[in-house]
């Protein structure tokens, strides 16, 4: 594969998003055995970086209308990540969310979980990183960027800020044992 140094797929902002996405995924995959304190301390630092790096990306146009990103995250992968986070968070996993689609039809906040939101973000970013890594050309890389940016705008970006709020509460709650 010929690499054009001036190509947007190798730009600094893109490479930084890829790097943080890979770090996020690796951290969640290795979460089992961590303490809640260690997990929360780290994840509250990674999430704002992901948000920043995603917002720095311009909107990319799909260069191949037939492109559909491959799903690298299996249901089992997703469930393992979600379950490990749920076990770490224990009673702090649940939180009330008012920025969910279902909220339009409800008069009260919706109960959601840190583990599910982090696993949803994991799925989007792992699929992106793997599609980007295994892309056969710059067109495929650009398409992967287009998808992750669009999904950030309409899905995982909102989940990220919602779960960040919940994790902030856990991290800075009155108790020393979060």
PyMOL commands that set and color helices and strands:
alter all, ss='L'
color gray80, all
select helices_A, chain A and resi 8-10+12-29+36-56+75-92+101-105+114-133+138-171
alter helices_A, ss='H'
color red, helices_A
select strands_A, chain A and resi 94-97+110-113
alter strands_A, ss='S'
color yellow, strands_A
deselect
rebuild
show_as cartoon
